[in-house]
Amino acid sequence: MSGSTTPPQYDLIVIGFGAAGLSAALSFAEETEGRKTPAKIAVLERSGKEERGGATRWTGAFLRIDQDRKLDTDWAEHVSRVSGGLADIEYCRTVERETRQTLQFVEKHGVEIAFEDFPLPHTFDGGTPSMTPPASPRGGGASIVEHLGAALENDPRVDIRYETEALRLTTSDDGRVDGVLVRTADGRTQRLTGHAVVLACGGFEGNAEMLTRYVGDKACDLPLIAPGITNNRGDALRMALELGADTAGQFDGIHAEPVDRRTRKADAVLYGFSTGIFVNAKMERFFDEGRDTWDNTFEHVGYEIWKNQDQEAYWIADAKTLAIPGITNAWLSDVPPEQAETLEELAGKLGIDAEGLEKTVAEFNAAVGPGEFDPTRLDGKATVGIEPKKSNWATPLDTAPFIGVPLTAAICFTYGGIRTDLDGRVVTPSGTAIPGLYAAGEATGLFYHAYPPATSVLRSLIFGRLAARHAAAQQSV
């Protein structure tokens, strides 16, 4: 730190080193390239360099796109449907419009988009169940962090400040945001001044107090899906609300995912569950495992495990699931499922009631209706006469080896956040933009009732760019 009493001057201050922040900082650098007076950019990151990147660093980052880099044509309407019309449809259409050029931007910086086979159908392609290989960055979100981060590190106009905590925004006499008060690793505070600030530091997943306040009872029981989101403390929301910002998104809503509780590995999600059954600690089924494709149900499974099953569940399947080509690609844990020749032996390995499991499986098997089992489509093979029913892929669990995974729910992100306009400007309840203040990524609210997936990283990248573009246009050449 400088001994000078004059605060550092920046053209843009970006708070957060995940997809939204990186996109904003790098886009602003490109938008201001060639100016007579080089633009100065600060990027603030709560963590140290080794842990930088927040949630982005740990996610597999599915992308809801086709080979031409176009967003799923059904996504905007999907968000509107599941939200009951509460979500900002124009925001969603902006995501659709900006997807291709945003992905070209990250690819230009070395992020490779891969399309790899997945063993179960999804609805990323026009809303219709499909076996089309889904897209993701090769190397996951870490590829975005490292490639875009390297570009910023190599730019002399960019000042990356690790272990720097944003405390509050500062404003000029006329209400324009003109900087940030920060606390550095030595515990001291410092004011950074800038022409514009982008809030891109995630939601409040890592703040138990805010989770309890908004999400409610038992929020403290939610483990984090990845260590990076420990630093998502709700700073963006807190600082924006202090200036009268409006909010969007469902504040008691969260994106939770079913994860293997035998491991500490980040993002150890069980996606490939559709062909088995879930049981709780009482060995009772509690969810229609086949009500829709995995992408439209895995979040609901996670939420149910947390909210109503005391964070304890088990997934049970048999040899027919093991025979699905590539099924292990849908299990992200570093520990393979427990495997046994009998249900009794499997129960012993899982530490659960063998008699109760055998009874539930027998009742399920007896309720399986007619039809051909086909894990590549919604096959309509359902149960009859039991609750909850299983609407598709109901096949008897009667063929050894039997497999099982003990599960808990982990929080990935919160739904509620700051409201912005289509340029990423933070707005008040009247819709008035707060001058000099922008927000992008999970710091901003969008979703209600459900998160149609494979768009979190994408919308973060997109609105980081849009915020940077607008901020650059407001500043003199």
Wavefront OBJ file of the C-alpha trace (Angstrom):
o trace
v 0.000 0.000 0.000
v 1.113 3.507 -0.769
v 1.921 5.875 2.063
v 0.192 8.685 0.192
v -3.025 10.134 1.611
v -4.436 10.578 -1.892
v -6.823 7.726 -2.712
v -5.949 5.730 -5.825
v -7.894 6.818 -8.880
v -9.535 4.243 -11.164
v -11.820 4.403 -14.133
v -13.491 1.171 -13.033
v -13.493 -0.744 -9.762
v -14.738 -4.344 -10.017
v -15.589 -6.204 -6.818
v -15.232 -9.960 -7.375
v -12.979 -12.283 -9.388
v -15.585 -14.772 -10.665
v -17.136 -14.949 -14.106
v -19.051 -11.661 -13.792
v -16.149 -9.650 -12.399
v -13.581 -11.039 -14.810
v -15.870 -10.421 -17.741
v -16.528 -6.848 -16.620
v -12.877 -5.983 -16.017
v -11.577 -7.530 -19.219
v -14.389 -6.130 -21.353
v -13.788 -2.647 -19.962
v -10.090 -2.999 -20.727
v -10.931 -3.874 -24.328
v -13.582 -1.147 -24.670
v -11.060 1.482 -23.545
v -8.104 0.180 -25.557
v -6.201 2.893 -27.377
v -7.347 5.854 -25.325
v -4.834 8.680 -25.007
v -4.922 8.321 -21.255
v -4.876 4.593 -20.421
v -7.819 3.455 -18.342
v -7.034 2.248 -14.838
v -8.951 -0.761 -13.541
v -9.024 -2.279 -10.064
v -10.259 -5.802 -9.372
v -10.908 -6.595 -5.713
v -10.964 -10.182 -4.427
v -11.694 -11.254 -0.846
v -9.566 -14.394 -1.121
v -5.890 -14.858 -1.788
v -4.623 -15.599 -5.283
v -4.706 -19.371 -4.836
v -8.413 -19.424 -3.983
v -9.526 -16.702 -6.377
v -12.583 -17.137 -8.551
v -15.422 -17.708 -6.097
v -18.037 -20.235 -7.196
v -16.885 -20.007 -10.821
v -13.611 -21.720 -10.014
v -15.334 -24.904 -8.830
v -18.296 -25.351 -11.125
v -18.448 -27.620 -14.160
v -20.293 -24.690 -15.805
v -22.808 -26.368 -18.085
v -23.824 -23.988 -20.886
v -27.375 -24.150 -22.254
v -26.311 -23.675 -25.882
v -26.148 -25.478 -29.212
v -23.098 -26.012 -31.433
v -23.671 -22.572 -33.008
v -23.337 -20.925 -29.582
v -27.019 -20.011 -29.485
v -28.946 -20.119 -26.205
v -31.718 -22.682 -25.819
v -34.665 -21.068 -27.597
v -37.021 -22.102 -24.776
v -35.008 -20.718 -21.865
v -36.543 -17.247 -21.526
v -40.061 -18.650 -21.646
v -39.021 -21.474 -19.292
v -37.862 -18.947 -16.697
v -41.114 -17.030 -17.111
v -43.233 -20.183 -16.732
v -41.601 -21.535 -13.589
v -41.481 -18.086 -11.975
v -45.191 -17.547 -12.518
v -44.372 -14.440 -14.534
v -42.328 -12.841 -11.753
v -38.942 -13.029 -13.492
v -37.744 -10.228 -15.758
v -38.408 -11.666 -19.214
v -36.503 -8.872 -20.967
v -33.437 -9.701 -18.885
v -33.757 -13.290 -20.098
v -34.128 -12.210 -23.716
v -31.020 -10.091 -23.312
v -29.151 -13.216 -22.207
v -30.419 -14.949 -25.341
v -29.372 -12.083 -27.600
v -25.878 -11.735 -26.114
v -24.919 -15.395 -25.718
v -23.061 -15.959 -28.982
v -20.799 -12.910 -28.886
v -20.093 -13.404 -25.187
v -18.897 -16.954 -25.800
v -16.801 -15.707 -28.710
v -15.237 -13.272 -26.232
v -14.198 -15.997 -23.763
v -13.079 -18.320 -26.545
v -10.895 -15.553 -27.934
v -9.131 -15.538 -24.577
v -8.408 -19.259 -24.669
v -11.464 -20.853 -23.029
v -12.376 -23.956 -25.041
v -16.053 -24.889 -25.269
v -16.526 -28.666 -25.383
v -19.595 -30.743 -26.232
v -19.290 -34.076 -24.453
v -21.735 -36.985 -24.327
v -23.948 -37.221 -21.272
v -25.718 -40.503 -20.374
v -29.194 -39.120 -19.675
v -31.514 -36.757 -21.583
v -31.750 -33.041 -20.808
v -33.936 -30.170 -22.021
v -31.206 -27.696 -22.983
v -32.257 -27.888 -26.637
v -35.589 -26.139 -27.251
v -37.173 -27.522 -24.104
v -37.547 -31.014 -25.576
v -35.774 -33.978 -23.930
v -32.660 -34.708 -25.941
v -29.439 -36.710 -25.825
v -27.542 -33.893 -27.568
v -24.116 -33.549 -25.901
v -24.298 -30.567 -23.501
v -21.686 -27.821 -23.607
v -19.252 -26.685 -20.944
v -15.804 -25.089 -20.809
v -13.117 -27.734 -21.040
v -11.772 -27.703 -17.505
v -14.967 -26.193 -16.119
v -15.264 -22.769 -14.583
v -11.617 -22.877 -13.530
v -10.722 -22.423 -17.197
v -12.642 -19.134 -17.249
v -10.937 -17.936 -14.075
v -7.446 -18.802 -15.260
v -7.695 -17.588 -18.859
v -9.506 -14.336 -18.189
v -7.498 -13.821 -15.017
v -4.226 -14.232 -16.931
v -5.330 -11.634 -19.475
v -5.929 -9.161 -16.656
v -2.631 -9.994 -14.966
v -0.800 -9.263 -18.205
v -2.460 -5.863 -18.639
v -0.468 -3.041 -16.986
v -3.665 -0.986 -16.653
v -5.146 -3.529 -14.234
v -4.494 -3.552 -10.499
v -5.606 -6.850 -8.902
v -6.016 -6.526 -5.148
v -6.273 -9.850 -3.317
v -7.365 -10.249 0.314
v -9.322 -7.032 -0.012
v -12.782 -6.765 1.527
v -15.310 -4.215 0.293
v -16.965 -2.459 3.235
v -19.155 0.227 1.719
v -19.662 2.327 -1.367
v -18.876 6.016 -1.326
v -20.779 8.722 -3.177
v -20.268 12.277 -4.310
v -22.473 15.134 -3.132
v -24.916 14.524 -5.985
v -25.327 10.816 -5.200
v -23.010 9.360 -7.815
v -21.057 6.296 -6.696
v -17.417 7.369 -6.720
v -15.549 4.644 -4.905
v -15.311 1.915 -2.288
v -14.059 1.776 1.269
v -12.048 -1.439 1.633
v -10.230 -3.347 4.344
v -6.937 -4.950 3.376
v -5.159 -8.010 4.778
v -3.470 -5.953 7.507
v -6.859 -4.900 8.868
v -6.535 -1.289 7.801
v -9.115 0.549 5.747
v -8.559 2.525 2.593
v -10.766 4.444 0.206
v -10.461 3.633 -3.490
v -12.021 6.164 -5.825
v -13.338 5.465 -9.290
v -15.652 6.679 -11.996
v -17.743 3.500 -11.764
v -18.080 0.384 -9.599
v -19.270 -3.093 -10.634
v -20.634 -5.353 -7.878
v -19.787 -8.897 -8.936
v -19.080 -10.714 -5.684
v -21.879 -13.281 -5.583
v -24.894 -13.714 -3.365
v -25.071 -14.402 0.377
v -24.448 -18.170 0.330
v -21.460 -17.853 2.643
v -23.190 -15.694 5.244
v -25.147 -17.778 7.763
v -26.762 -14.706 9.307
v -28.163 -13.486 5.976
v -29.189 -17.008 4.984
v -31.159 -17.377 8.198
v -32.714 -13.936 7.792
v -33.899 -14.551 4.241
v -34.010 -18.314 3.680
v -35.213 -19.174 7.158
v -35.114 -22.053 9.589
v -32.318 -24.618 9.213
v -30.269 -22.436 6.863
v -27.276 -23.142 9.105
v -27.499 -26.802 8.082
v -26.669 -26.046 4.445
v -23.070 -26.930 3.575
v -21.438 -25.003 0.743
v -21.094 -26.853 -2.536
v -17.589 -25.430 -3.024
v -15.057 -23.645 -0.806
v -14.972 -20.574 -3.045
v -18.425 -19.433 -2.020
v -17.327 -19.000 1.583
v -16.413 -15.498 0.427
v -19.894 -14.782 -0.950
v -20.960 -12.794 2.086
v -23.730 -10.676 0.635
v -21.448 -7.657 0.369
v -22.961 -6.507 -2.922
v -26.517 -6.670 -1.622
v -25.652 -4.990 1.660
v -23.780 -2.110 0.051
v -26.380 -1.543 -2.663
v -29.275 -1.538 -0.205
v -27.491 1.157 1.803
v -27.845 3.400 -1.269
v -31.520 2.631 -1.833
v -31.170 -0.037 -4.516
v -34.099 -2.231 -5.458
v -34.076 -6.025 -5.273
v -35.179 -8.880 -7.517
v -35.495 -12.639 -7.193
v -37.030 -14.822 -4.492
v -35.223 -14.096 -1.241
v -36.161 -17.360 0.454
v -35.188 -19.285 -2.685
v -31.919 -21.141 -3.137
v -30.284 -23.381 -5.687
v -29.363 -26.519 -3.726
v -27.975 -29.734 -5.194
v -27.796 -33.352 -3.972
v -24.173 -34.170 -3.184
v -22.280 -37.203 -1.932
v -21.714 -36.728 1.777
v -18.818 -39.209 1.912
v -16.438 -36.719 0.334
v -15.169 -33.193 0.811
v -14.683 -32.786 -2.934
v -16.258 -29.625 -4.322
v -19.277 -29.995 -6.612
v -19.709 -33.737 -5.871
v -23.199 -33.685 -7.399
v -25.304 -36.729 -8.243
v -26.893 -35.859 -11.590
v -27.500 -39.424 -12.739
v -30.265 -40.392 -10.337
v -33.309 -40.733 -12.606
v -33.232 -44.510 -12.912
v -32.982 -45.262 -9.180
v -34.966 -44.268 -6.100
v -34.421 -41.914 -3.177
v -35.111 -42.928 0.428
v -34.811 -40.884 3.603
v -33.467 -41.915 7.019
v -36.717 -43.817 7.683
v -36.215 -45.761 4.450
v -39.231 -44.047 2.878
v -39.351 -42.756 -0.689
v -40.045 -39.010 -0.755
v -39.705 -37.848 -4.372
v -40.877 -38.708 -7.883
v -37.460 -39.494 -9.319
v -38.833 -39.684 -12.858
v -41.139 -36.667 -12.972
v -38.872 -34.917 -15.493
v -35.339 -34.981 -16.863
v -32.486 -34.621 -14.378
v -31.845 -30.970 -15.251
v -35.387 -30.017 -14.257
v -35.423 -32.012 -11.018
v -31.977 -32.115 -9.397
v -32.471 -28.729 -7.742
v -35.846 -29.807 -6.350
v -34.289 -32.993 -4.970
v -31.624 -30.950 -3.211
v -34.132 -28.526 -1.746
v -36.377 -31.368 -0.526
v -33.465 -33.160 1.174
v -32.610 -29.971 3.058
v -36.034 -28.604 3.822
v -38.000 -31.740 4.662
v -35.652 -34.731 5.047
v -33.265 -33.452 7.746
v -30.358 -33.415 5.294
v -30.221 -37.213 5.079
v -31.094 -39.212 1.981
v -29.863 -42.241 0.049
v -29.973 -43.020 -3.635
v -30.457 -46.703 -4.476
v -30.168 -48.390 -7.887
v -29.114 -51.698 -9.428
v -27.267 -53.278 -12.335
v -29.637 -51.772 -14.922
v -28.374 -48.312 -14.022
v -24.760 -49.466 -14.060
v -25.344 -50.777 -17.587
v -26.257 -47.325 -18.973
v -23.351 -46.252 -21.218
v -21.316 -43.467 -19.617
v -23.433 -43.305 -16.463
v -20.390 -42.651 -14.279
v -20.012 -39.286 -16.062
v -23.212 -38.215 -14.293
v -21.773 -38.910 -10.836
v -19.303 -36.144 -9.962
v -18.096 -37.549 -6.661
v -14.529 -38.808 -6.375
v -15.894 -41.807 -4.428
v -17.731 -44.477 -6.455
v -21.177 -45.627 -5.276
v -21.261 -48.318 -2.621
v -21.830 -51.668 -4.308
v -23.129 -55.010 -3.018
v -24.666 -58.287 -4.165
v -27.715 -57.922 -1.899
v -29.770 -55.043 -0.541
v -28.937 -56.212 2.969
v -25.232 -55.968 2.264
v -25.700 -52.555 0.617
v -27.611 -51.322 3.660
v -24.736 -52.407 5.850
v -22.257 -50.441 3.767
v -24.483 -47.371 3.872
v -25.185 -47.750 7.586
v -28.964 -47.864 7.147
v -31.838 -50.146 8.170
v -31.669 -53.224 5.937
v -35.189 -54.453 6.722
v -36.685 -51.030 6.027
v -34.799 -50.719 2.729
v -35.825 -54.197 1.573
v -39.473 -53.461 2.403
v -39.483 -50.154 0.467
v -37.745 -51.685 -2.539
v -40.188 -54.629 -2.552
v -43.167 -52.243 -2.492
v -41.633 -50.163 -5.268
v -40.889 -53.231 -7.411
v -44.446 -54.495 -7.017
v -45.828 -51.130 -8.164
v -43.818 -50.939 -11.406
v -46.198 -50.755 -14.348
v -45.832 -52.093 -17.888
v -43.735 -50.556 -20.638
v -40.214 -50.593 -22.002
v -37.448 -49.070 -19.905
v -35.524 -46.483 -21.955
v -33.206 -44.124 -20.054
v -32.600 -41.979 -23.175
v -36.092 -40.434 -23.233
v -39.173 -39.835 -21.093
v -40.327 -43.441 -21.447
v -43.633 -43.208 -19.543
v -42.768 -46.356 -17.605
v -44.415 -45.486 -14.300
v -45.475 -46.969 -10.989
v -49.099 -47.695 -10.111
v -50.699 -47.369 -6.683
v -47.868 -45.984 -4.546
v -46.991 -42.514 -3.304
v -44.937 -40.801 -4.350
v -45.337 -42.245 -7.815
v -42.471 -42.555 -10.255
v -43.531 -41.094 -13.610
v -40.750 -42.392 -15.860
v -37.931 -44.954 -15.734
v -39.712 -47.089 -13.128
v -37.921 -50.390 -13.427
v -37.658 -52.978 -10.634
v -34.543 -52.845 -8.471
v -33.944 -56.585 -8.554
v -30.642 -57.213 -10.307
v -27.284 -57.365 -8.548
v -25.042 -55.555 -8.075
v -27.006 -52.996 -6.101
v -25.521 -49.529 -5.687
v -26.126 -46.632 -3.310
v -24.899 -43.154 -2.417
v -25.565 -41.286 0.854
v -26.632 -37.741 0.077
v -27.029 -34.346 1.618
v -27.983 -31.017 0.038
v -25.417 -28.287 -0.549
v -26.171 -24.680 -1.398
v -24.867 -23.351 -4.683
v -26.390 -19.868 -4.848
v -29.199 -17.673 -3.564
v -32.051 -16.396 -5.751
v -32.525 -12.959 -4.205
v -30.251 -10.079 -5.106
v -29.869 -6.621 -6.572
v -32.116 -5.452 -9.381
v -30.460 -4.033 -12.496
v -31.573 -2.733 -15.848
v -30.520 -4.271 -19.164
v -27.203 -2.387 -19.111
v -26.306 -3.837 -15.714
v -26.982 -0.530 -13.916
v -28.247 -0.876 -10.356
v -31.684 0.701 -10.080
v -33.916 2.037 -7.313
v -37.515 0.827 -6.791
v -38.683 3.521 -9.214
v -36.390 2.126 -11.899
v -33.953 5.047 -11.711
v -30.335 4.030 -12.272
v -27.895 4.898 -9.479
v -25.126 6.774 -11.324
v -21.814 4.964 -11.417
v -23.082 1.682 -9.936
v -23.421 -1.629 -11.792
v -23.953 -5.246 -10.767
v -23.678 -8.615 -12.513
v -23.790 -12.324 -11.796
v -25.262 -13.946 -8.709
v -25.151 -10.618 -6.885
v -28.223 -9.808 -8.965
v -31.625 -11.416 -8.446
v -33.589 -13.145 -11.206
v -35.106 -16.506 -10.284
v -38.372 -17.419 -8.550
v -39.507 -20.941 -7.582
v -36.911 -22.703 -9.763
v -33.614 -22.175 -11.576
v -33.665 -23.480 -15.170
v -30.015 -24.527 -15.151
v -26.872 -24.214 -17.240
v -27.136 -20.423 -17.374
v -25.597 -19.126 -14.134
v -22.064 -18.678 -15.463
v -23.437 -17.575 -18.813
v -25.573 -14.726 -17.461
v -22.661 -13.662 -15.255
v -20.359 -13.356 -18.247
v -23.000 -11.558 -20.287
v -23.994 -8.906 -17.768
v -20.388 -8.332 -16.739
v -19.740 -7.362 -20.371
v -22.864 -5.229 -20.650
v -22.006 -3.314 -17.478
v -18.473 -2.689 -18.724
v -19.713 -1.572 -22.116
v -22.083 0.964 -20.605
v -19.525 2.233 -18.089
v -16.916 2.708 -20.817
v -19.368 4.630 -23.001
v -20.064 7.077 -20.144
v -16.423 7.979 -19.703
v -14.509 10.415 -21.868
v -12.046 9.258 -24.516
l 1 2 3 4 5 6 7 8 9 10 11 12 13 14 15 16 17 18 19 20 21 22 23 24 25 26 27 28 29 30 31 32 33 34 35 36 37 38 39 40 41 42 43 44 45 46 47 48 49 50 51 52 53 54 55 56 57 58 59 60 61 62 63 64 65 66 67 68 69 70 71 72 73 74 75 76 77 78 79 80 81 82 83 84 85 86 87 88 89 90 91 92 93 94 95 96 97 98 99 100 101 102 103 104 105 106 107 108 109 110 111 112 113 114 115 116 117 118 119 120 121 122 123 124 125 126 127 128 129 130 131 132 133 134 135 136 137 138 139 140 141 142 143 144 145 146 147 148 149 150 151 152 153 154 155 156 157 158 159 160 161 162 163 164 165 166 167 168 169 170 171 172 173 174 175 176 177 178 179 180 181 182 183 184 185 186 187 188 189 190 191 192 193 194 195 196 197 198 199 200 201 202 203 204 205 206 207 208 209 210 211 212 213 214 215 216 217 218 219 220 221 222 223 224 225 226 227 228 229 230 231 232 233 234 235 236 237 238 239 240 241 242 243 244 245 246 247 248 249 250 251 252 253 254 255 256 257 258 259 260 261 262 263 264 265 266 267 268 269 270 271 272 273 274 275 276 277 278 279 280 281 282 283 284 285 286 287 288 289 290 291 292 293 294 295 296 297 298 299 300 301 302 303 304 305 306 307 308 309 310 311 312 313 314 315 316 317 318 319 320 321 322 323 324 325 326 327 328 329 330 331 332 333 334 335 336 337 338 339 340 341 342 343 344 345 346 347 348 349 350 351 352 353 354 355 356 357 358 359 360 361 362 363 364 365 366 367 368 369 370 371 372 373 374 375 376 377 378 379 380 381 382 383 384 385 386 387 388 389 390 391 392 393 394 395 396 397 398 399 400 401 402 403 404 405 406 407 408 409 410 411 412 413 414 415 416 417 418 419 420 421 422 423 424 425 426 427 428 429 430 431 432 433 434 435 436 437 438 439 440 441 442 443 444 445 446 447 448 449 450 451 452 453 454 455 456 457 458 459 460 461 462 463 464 465 466 467 468 469 470 471 472 473 474 475 476 477
